[in-house]
Protein backbone atom coordinates (compact mmCIF):
# COMPACT_ATOMS: atom_id res chain seq x y z
CA UNK A 1 0.00 0.00 0.00
CA UNK A 2 1.42 3.44 -0.90
CA UNK A 3 2.60 5.60 1.98
CA UNK A 4 2.56 9.39 2.10
CA UNK A 5 5.14 11.69 3.63
CA UNK A 6 3.31 11.92 6.95
CA UNK A 7 3.74 8.20 7.46
CA UNK A 8 0.01 7.38 7.30
CA UNK A 9 -1.35 4.74 4.95
CA UNK A 10 -2.96 6.01 1.76
CA UNK A 11 -5.96 4.04 0.57
CA UNK A 12 -6.55 4.10 -3.17
CA UNK A 13 -8.31 2.37 -6.05
CA UNK A 14 -7.02 -1.13 -6.79
CA UNK A 15 -4.85 -1.23 -9.97
CA UNK A 16 -6.33 -4.54 -11.12
CA UNK A 17 -9.87 -3.26 -10.85
CA UNK A 18 -8.85 -0.06 -12.63
CA UNK A 19 -7.55 -2.09 -15.57
CA UNK A 20 -10.68 -4.25 -15.78
CA UNK A 21 -13.18 -1.42 -15.35
CA UNK A 22 -11.57 1.37 -17.38
CA UNK A 23 -9.69 -0.54 -20.08
CA UNK A 24 -10.63 -4.18 -20.53
CA UNK A 25 -14.42 -3.90 -20.40
CA UNK A 26 -14.63 -0.91 -22.82
CA UNK A 27 -12.21 -2.73 -25.14
CA UNK A 28 -14.39 -5.86 -25.16
CA UNK A 29 -17.51 -3.81 -25.92
CA UNK A 30 -15.77 -1.90 -28.72
CA UNK A 31 -14.31 -5.07 -30.24
CA UNK A 32 -17.67 -6.83 -30.09
CA UNK A 33 -19.56 -3.93 -31.68
CA UNK A 34 -17.01 -3.52 -34.47
CA UNK A 35 -16.89 -7.26 -35.10
CA UNK A 36 -20.68 -7.71 -35.34
CA UNK A 37 -21.55 -4.49 -37.18
CA UNK A 38 -18.47 -4.08 -39.40
CA UNK A 39 -20.38 -4.62 -42.64
CA UNK A 40 -23.57 -2.80 -41.66
CA UNK A 41 -24.10 -0.21 -38.93
CA UNK A 42 -27.87 0.01 -39.33
CA UNK A 43 -28.54 -2.13 -36.26
CA UNK A 44 -26.07 -0.33 -34.00
CA UNK A 45 -28.94 0.93 -31.83
CA UNK A 46 -29.38 -2.65 -30.56
CA UNK A 47 -26.20 -2.33 -28.51
CA UNK A 48 -26.58 1.36 -27.64
CA UNK A 49 -26.97 0.42 -23.95
CA UNK A 50 -23.68 -1.51 -24.05
CA UNK A 51 -21.96 1.48 -25.65
CA UNK A 52 -23.30 3.74 -22.89
CA UNK A 53 -21.98 1.30 -20.27
CA UNK A 54 -18.55 1.37 -21.94
CA UNK A 55 -18.53 5.18 -21.93
CA UNK A 56 -19.51 5.16 -18.25
CA UNK A 57 -16.59 2.88 -17.41
CA UNK A 58 -14.18 5.12 -19.32
CA UNK A 59 -15.17 8.02 -17.03
CA UNK A 60 -14.53 6.13 -13.79
CA UNK A 61 -12.04 7.89 -11.55
CA UNK A 62 -9.04 6.61 -9.66
CA UNK A 63 -9.02 7.97 -6.11
CA UNK A 64 -6.61 8.08 -3.21
CA UNK A 65 -7.69 9.12 0.26
CA UNK A 66 -5.09 11.21 2.08
CA UNK A 67 -5.55 12.52 5.63
CA UNK A 68 -6.35 16.11 4.62
CA UNK A 69 -7.86 15.74 1.15
CA UNK A 70 -9.22 13.29 -1.38
CA UNK A 71 -7.48 13.16 -4.75
CA UNK A 72 -8.95 11.75 -7.94
CA UNK A 73 -8.09 11.57 -11.61
CA UNK A 74 -9.70 10.27 -14.76
CA UNK A 75 -6.64 10.67 -16.98
CA UNK A 76 -3.23 11.91 -15.84
CA UNK A 77 -3.91 15.04 -13.78
CA UNK A 78 -4.85 14.68 -10.11
CA UNK A 79 -7.60 16.89 -8.67
CA UNK A 80 -7.80 17.50 -4.93
CA UNK A 81 -11.05 18.04 -3.02
CA UNK A 82 -11.55 18.60 0.69
CA UNK A 83 -13.70 16.27 2.76
CA UNK A 84 -15.98 19.23 3.51
CA UNK A 85 -17.09 19.13 -0.14
CA UNK A 86 -18.28 15.51 0.12
CA UNK A 87 -21.96 15.05 0.94
CA UNK A 88 -22.19 11.31 0.37
CA UNK A 89 -20.18 8.17 -0.26
CA UNK A 90 -21.27 4.62 -0.97
CA UNK A 91 -21.11 1.52 -3.14
CA UNK A 92 -22.65 1.76 -6.61
CA UNK A 93 -21.61 -1.68 -7.88
CA UNK A 94 -20.12 -4.09 -5.38
CA UNK A 95 -17.23 -4.95 -5.63
CA UNK A 96 -16.01 -2.60 -8.39
CA UNK A 97 -17.53 0.89 -8.28
CA UNK A 98 -18.21 3.45 -5.56
CA UNK A 99 -19.68 6.93 -5.74
CA UNK A 100 -19.10 10.35 -4.22
CA UNK A 101 -21.82 12.95 -3.98
CA UNK A 102 -20.17 16.38 -3.92
CA UNK A 103 -21.54 19.84 -3.21
CA UNK A 104 -21.54 20.52 -6.96
CA UNK A 105 -22.43 18.77 -10.21
CA UNK A 106 -19.66 16.53 -11.53
CA UNK A 107 -19.62 16.09 -15.32
CA UNK A 108 -21.05 13.99 -16.91
CA UNK A 109 -23.13 11.92 -14.41
CA UNK A 110 -23.68 14.37 -11.57
CA UNK A 111 -21.83 12.20 -9.07
CA UNK A 112 -18.20 11.14 -9.13
CA UNK A 113 -18.01 7.38 -9.72
CA UNK A 114 -14.71 5.75 -8.81
CA UNK A 115 -13.03 2.34 -8.71
CA UNK A 116 -12.94 0.67 -5.31
CA UNK A 117 -10.05 -0.92 -3.48
CA UNK A 118 -9.85 -4.57 -2.43
CA UNK A 119 -9.08 -7.91 -4.03
CA UNK A 120 -10.13 -8.96 -7.51
CA UNK A 121 -11.12 -12.35 -6.11
CA UNK A 122 -14.23 -11.31 -4.20
CA UNK A 123 -16.71 -14.01 -3.26
CA UNK A 124 -19.73 -13.45 -5.52
CA UNK A 125 -22.07 -15.10 -3.00
CA UNK A 126 -21.09 -13.28 0.17
CA UNK A 127 -23.07 -10.47 1.69
CA UNK A 128 -21.84 -6.96 0.84
CA UNK A 129 -18.80 -5.84 2.81
CA UNK A 130 -17.62 -2.35 3.63
CA UNK A 131 -14.52 -1.54 1.58
CA UNK A 132 -11.69 0.16 3.44
CA UNK A 133 -11.56 3.08 0.97
CA UNK A 134 -15.30 3.78 1.17
CA UNK A 135 -15.29 3.34 4.96
CA UNK A 136 -12.33 5.70 5.41
CA UNK A 137 -13.95 8.44 3.31
CA UNK A 138 -17.26 8.04 5.17
CA UNK A 139 -15.52 8.21 8.57
CA UNK A 140 -13.55 11.32 7.57
CA UNK A 141 -16.72 13.07 6.41
CA UNK A 142 -18.47 12.12 9.66
CA UNK A 143 -15.56 13.48 11.69
CA UNK A 144 -15.99 16.80 9.94
CA UNK A 145 -19.69 16.65 10.71
CA UNK A 146 -21.37 16.84 7.31
CA UNK A 147 -25.11 17.30 8.00
CA UNK A 148 -26.12 15.75 4.65
CA UNK A 149 -23.98 12.60 4.68
CA UNK A 150 -25.49 9.95 2.41
CA UNK A 151 -24.34 6.32 2.54
CA UNK A 152 -25.63 3.14 1.01
CA UNK A 153 -25.45 1.09 4.20
CA UNK A 154 -26.38 -2.57 4.13
CA UNK A 155 -29.28 -3.03 1.69
CA UNK A 156 -32.23 -5.19 2.68
CA UNK A 157 -34.79 -7.00 0.58
CA UNK A 158 -37.83 -4.84 -0.01
CA UNK A 159 -40.19 -3.60 -2.69
CA UNK A 160 -37.51 -1.46 -4.33
CA UNK A 161 -35.05 -4.34 -4.62
CA UNK A 162 -37.74 -6.68 -5.96
CA UNK A 163 -38.78 -4.13 -8.59
CA UNK A 164 -35.14 -3.69 -9.58
CA UNK A 165 -34.78 -7.45 -10.06
CA UNK A 166 -38.00 -7.63 -12.09
CA UNK A 167 -36.80 -4.76 -14.28
CA UNK A 168 -33.39 -6.43 -14.76
CA UNK A 169 -35.06 -9.71 -15.71
CA UNK A 170 -37.33 -7.94 -18.19
CA UNK A 171 -34.36 -6.16 -19.78
CA UNK A 172 -32.48 -9.46 -20.02
CA UNK A 173 -35.45 -11.07 -21.76
CA UNK A 174 -35.72 -8.17 -24.23
CA UNK A 175 -31.99 -8.33 -25.00
CA UNK A 176 -32.24 -12.07 -25.65
CA UNK A 177 -35.27 -11.68 -27.93
CA UNK A 178 -33.76 -8.76 -29.85
CA UNK A 179 -30.52 -10.63 -30.44
CA UNK A 180 -32.43 -13.68 -31.67
CA UNK A 181 -34.60 -11.57 -34.00
CA UNK A 182 -32.09 -9.09 -35.35
CA UNK A 183 -28.75 -10.87 -35.54
CA UNK A 184 -27.95 -12.45 -38.92
CA UNK A 185 -29.01 -16.15 -39.15
CA UNK A 186 -25.44 -17.19 -39.96
CA UNK A 187 -24.42 -16.01 -36.48
CA UNK A 188 -27.27 -17.57 -34.49
CA UNK A 189 -27.10 -20.90 -36.36
CA UNK A 190 -23.31 -21.10 -36.53
CA UNK A 191 -21.84 -24.28 -34.95
CA UNK A 192 -18.08 -24.81 -35.30
CA UNK A 193 -16.80 -28.38 -35.53
CA UNK A 194 -13.40 -29.98 -35.15
CA UNK A 195 -10.85 -30.17 -36.76
CA UNK A 196 -11.71 -27.03 -38.73
CA UNK A 197 -12.04 -24.79 -35.66
CA UNK A 198 -10.04 -24.28 -32.43
CA UNK A 199 -10.93 -26.62 -29.61
CA UNK A 200 -11.93 -23.80 -27.24
CA UNK A 201 -14.48 -22.47 -29.75
CA UNK A 202 -16.02 -25.91 -30.19
CA UNK A 203 -16.26 -26.39 -26.40
CA UNK A 204 -17.81 -22.94 -25.99
CA UNK A 205 -20.47 -23.69 -28.60
CA UNK A 206 -21.26 -27.04 -27.02
CA UNK A 207 -21.61 -25.41 -23.59
CA UNK A 208 -23.83 -22.67 -25.03
CA UNK A 209 -26.14 -25.18 -26.70
CA UNK A 210 -26.20 -27.24 -23.48
CA UNK A 211 -27.21 -24.25 -21.32
CA UNK A 212 -29.86 -23.01 -23.76
CA UNK A 213 -31.22 -26.46 -24.64
CA UNK A 214 -34.16 -28.20 -22.97
CA UNK A 215 -34.33 -29.34 -20.18
CA UNK A 216 -31.01 -27.97 -18.94
CA UNK A 217 -32.05 -24.38 -19.61
CA UNK A 218 -34.87 -24.86 -17.09
CA UNK A 219 -32.40 -26.21 -14.51
CA UNK A 220 -30.00 -23.28 -15.04
CA UNK A 221 -32.94 -20.84 -14.87
CA UNK A 222 -34.08 -22.33 -11.55
CA UNK A 223 -30.51 -22.23 -10.20
CA UNK A 224 -30.17 -18.52 -11.08
CA UNK A 225 -33.45 -17.76 -9.29
CA UNK A 226 -32.33 -19.67 -6.18
CA UNK A 227 -28.94 -17.91 -6.12
CA UNK A 228 -30.66 -14.54 -6.55
CA UNK A 229 -33.07 -15.20 -3.69
CA UNK A 230 -30.91 -16.98 -1.13
CA UNK A 231 -27.19 -16.58 -1.81
CA UNK A 232 -26.62 -13.11 -3.23
CA UNK A 233 -26.89 -9.74 -1.50
CA UNK A 234 -29.93 -7.62 -2.46
CA UNK A 235 -27.62 -5.13 -4.18
CA UNK A 236 -26.11 -7.81 -6.40
CA UNK A 237 -29.25 -9.84 -7.09
CA UNK A 238 -30.13 -7.89 -10.27
CA UNK A 239 -27.19 -9.55 -12.07
CA UNK A 240 -28.69 -13.01 -11.56
CA UNK A 241 -32.15 -11.64 -12.44
CA UNK A 242 -30.77 -10.29 -15.74
CA UNK A 243 -29.18 -13.66 -16.61
CA UNK A 244 -32.39 -15.49 -15.70
CA UNK A 245 -34.39 -13.11 -17.89
CA UNK A 246 -31.99 -13.66 -20.80
CA UNK A 247 -32.52 -17.42 -20.44
CA UNK A 248 -36.32 -17.25 -20.10
CA UNK A 249 -37.15 -17.09 -23.88
CA UNK A 250 -35.32 -20.39 -24.47
CA UNK A 251 -37.14 -21.98 -21.51
CA UNK A 252 -40.50 -20.89 -22.97
CA UNK A 253 -39.49 -21.90 -26.51
CA UNK A 254 -39.59 -18.33 -27.87
CA UNK A 255 -36.10 -18.47 -29.34
N, C-alpha and C positions, 0 to 999 in steps of 0.2 A: 504494500500500500504506500502511495507517495507520502512524503513528509514535508511539511512546510518549515520555514525558518524558525518559527516559534516552538518547534518541537512537537506540536500536536498533529494527530493523524488527520489526513485530508481524505474524506470520502468522495468518490467520484463514480461516474458511469463506467460500467464494466466494458473493457475493450472488445471482448468477444461478442457481447450483445450489440455494441455499436456497429461492428462489422455486419452482423446478421440483419439488423434492423435498418441501417442506413445505406448499405451497399448490396448485400446479397439478395434480399427480397426484392428491391426495385429492379435489380438486374434480371432476376428470374421473370418478373412480370413483363419487362421490356422485351426480353428474348422470346417469351411465349407469344406476345402480341405480334411481334414482327414475324415470327415463324408461321403463325396461323393466317395472318392477314397480309402476307407479303404480296400476293398476286391481286388481291382486291381488298380495298379498305372500306367498302360500303357497309360492312357489318361491324365496324369498330365500336359502335355504340353498345354492343353486347357486353363488352369488357370495360365500359367506361368506369364502372365502380372499382374494378381492379386497378385501373390507371390512377384514379383518385387516391386509392390506398397507397400506391407506390409513391405518389407525390407527397402524401402525408408523412411517409417514412423518411423521405429525403429531407424534410424540414425538422426532424427530431433533433433536439439539442443534446450536446454533451455537457454535463454539469460537474462542478466540483465545489464541495461545501467547505469553505474556510471559516475560521472562528468569527471573523468580523464581516464577511460578505459572502454572497453566493456568486460564482462565476459560471457563465455558460457560453457556448459557441456552437454555431451551426456549420461554419466553415473553418477559417483559420484564426480569426480575431476573437479574443475573449471579451465578453461584456460583464461588468461587475454590477450587481444590484445589492442593496442592503436588505436585511431581513425585515425591516420596517415596511418595505414595499410589497411584501408577500402577504396575501390575504388567505391563501389556501394552498394545501399540498395533499396529494393523495395518489392512489394507484389507478391508472386508466386501463391498463391491460397487464395483469399479473401473468408472468413475471418479467415483462419487458419494458413497459412504458409507464411513466408517472406523469403528473401534471402539476403545474404551478399556476395559481390564480394571482395575478399581480394587480396593483392599483391602477393599471392602465391596460388598454387593448394591446395585445401582442400579435403582430401580423404573422401568418394569415388566418389563424384559427381562434384568436381571442385569448386563449390561454397558451402558456409555454409548455409544450409536451417534450419530455426528455427521456433518455434511456436510463434505466435503473442499474443499480449495482447488483452484486450477487453472482452465484454460479450459473453457468449455462445448463447444468444438469439438475434442474428443479424437478421435483416429483409432481407430475401432472395431476395426481389424485389427492394430494394433500390439501388441507384447508389453507386459505390465504395467510401468508406470514407478513409481518411488518419488515420491510427492507431497511437496512441500517441507514442508507442515504435519506430515504423518505422520513424515517423516524427522527433523524438528527435535525433535518430542516424543520419539521413540525415542532420539536422541542425548543429549537432556537426561537421560532416565532412565538411560541407560548411564553418563553422567558421574557420576551420584549413586551408581551401583553397585547397582542393584536385582538381587538374586540370582534373581528369578523372572520376569525380563523375557521376555515372549512376543511374537513378531512373526510376521507371515505369510510374510515372505520372498518369494522368487520361486517360485511353484508349478510343479511338474513333472507331466507326464502319469504316471499310475499307476493302480492299482486303484481307489483312492478317487475320483479324478476321473472315471474311466470309469463307476463306479457312479452318481455324481452325474448324469452326462449321461444314462444310461439311465433313472434315476428322473425327470429333467426331461422326457425324451421321453414316458415313460409318462403323466405328469401332463398334458402337452399333448394327448396322444391322448384321455384321459378327458374333458378340458375340451371338446374338439371334439365328441366323441360326445354328451356331456350337453347341450350347446347345441343340437345337431341334433335330439335326442330331446324336449327339454323346452321349447324356445322355441315360441311360437305359430306355426302354419304361415304366417300372414300376414306374419311377419317374415322367415322363412327363404326364402319364395318371392316376396318383394317385389322388383320390378325397376322403378325409375323410368325414365321415358322423356321425352325433350324433345317439345314445349316446355312440358309441364306442370310439370317439376321443374328446379331449378337445374342448370346445366351441371356443376358440380363433383360433385354427387351422382350424376349419370349416369355421369361418368367413373370415379368410385370404384366404382360397381356393375359397370361393364364390366371394370375391372382386377381386381376380386374374382372375377368369374366366369372371367376368363382364368387367374388363378393357380390356382384350384381346379378348373379343367376339364382333362380329359385331352386331349393328353399333356403339357401344360405344367406341370401339378401335379407330374408325375414329374421334370421337368427342374428345377423349383424345389426339390423335395425333395433331389435329388442335389446341387444347388448348396449348400444349407444344410449337408449332411453334409460336403462338401469344405471349406467355410469353417470349420466346427467343428473338423475334424481338422488342417488345415494352416495356416490364417490367423489363428485366434483364440488367445488365451492360454488355458491350461487353466482358469483361474479364470472366464473369460468364456464358455467353450464351452457351458455349460448353457443359455444364452439361445438359441443356434442349435439345440440339441437339443430344447428346448421347442417352437420354431416348427416344426421338422421333425416332431415328434410330432403337433402340431396338424394338420399337412397330411396325415399318413399315412392317416387314414380315407378321404379323398377319392381318394388314390392307389389304395387297395385296393377302392374302390367301396362303402364302408360308409356313406357319407353323401351 
